[in-house]
Amino acid sequence: MEDMYGSDFMTIVDEDGTEYELEILSTLEYNGCSYLAVIPAGLEEDEDAEVNILKSVEEDGDSVLVAIEDDNELETVYQMIMD
């Protein structure tokens, strides 16, 4: 299916300089913010993947992806993505 529809991938770097390749499953604009639902790239079809939802914020003029710390915001965005 990946070949039929294509997938979006991105590489992120954490504070320690470690790189992670992620597959973007979905994006959402909500309340003026951008959110991405991602899983680690390169998983086999039979592997379970935990979906992470990251929020794009501006820091010093750059877009940075961060974990959502507010439980209500996370639940709202999760439900919107699942719909």
C-alpha positions in Angstrom: 0.0 0.0 0.0 2.9 2.4 0.7 3.9 2.3 -3.0 0.3 3.1 -4.0 -0.2 6.1 -1.9 3.2 7.1 -0.8 4.3 8.0 2.7 5.8 11.1 4.2 8.9 10.7 6.3 10.9 13.1 8.4 14.1 13.0 10.4 14.2 14.7 13.8 17.2 15.3 16.1 16.8 15.3 19.9 18.8 17.5 22.3 21.6 14.9 22.4 22.0 14.9 18.6 20.4 11.5 18.1 18.5 11.3 14.8 15.1 9.5 14.5 13.3 8.8 11.3 9.5 9.1 11.6 6.6 8.3 9.3 3.9 10.9 9.3 0.5 9.3 9.4 -1.6 12.4 9.7 -1.4 16.2 10.1 -4.0 18.4 11.7 -4.5 22.2 12.1 -6.3 23.1 15.3 -6.6 26.4 17.2 -3.8 27.9 15.1 -1.4 25.1 15.8 -0.1 22.2 13.7 0.0 18.6 15.0 1.5 15.5 13.5 0.7 11.9 14.2 3.9 9.9 13.7 5.4 6.4 14.2 9.0 5.2 14.0 9.9 4.6 10.3 10.9 1.2 9.0 8.6 -1.0 11.1 7.5 -4.4 9.7 3.8 -4.8 9.1 3.4 -7.2 12.0 5.2 -4.9 14.5 3.0 -2.8 16.8 3.8 0.8 16.7 2.9 3.4 19.3 1.5 6.5 17.6 2.9 9.7 19.0 1.3 13.1 18.5 3.7 16.0 18.3 2.9 19.7 18.2 4.8 22.2 16.0 5.8 25.4 17.9 8.0 28.3 17.0 11.2 28.8 18.9 13.7 31.5 17.9 12.1 31.6 14.4 12.4 27.9 13.8 9.6 25.2 13.9 10.2 22.7 16.6 8.2 19.5 17.4 7.4 19.0 21.0 5.4 16.5 23.0 1.9 17.8 24.1 2.0 18.2 27.9 -1.6 19.2 28.5 -3.7 16.1 28.8 -6.9 17.8 27.6 -5.2 19.2 24.5 -3.7 15.8 23.8 -7.1 14.0 24.2 -8.8 16.6 22.0 -6.2 16.4 19.2 -6.1 12.5 19.4 -9.9 12.3 19.0 -9.8 14.7 16.0 -7.1 12.7 14.3 -8.9 9.4 14.9 -12.1 10.8 13.4 
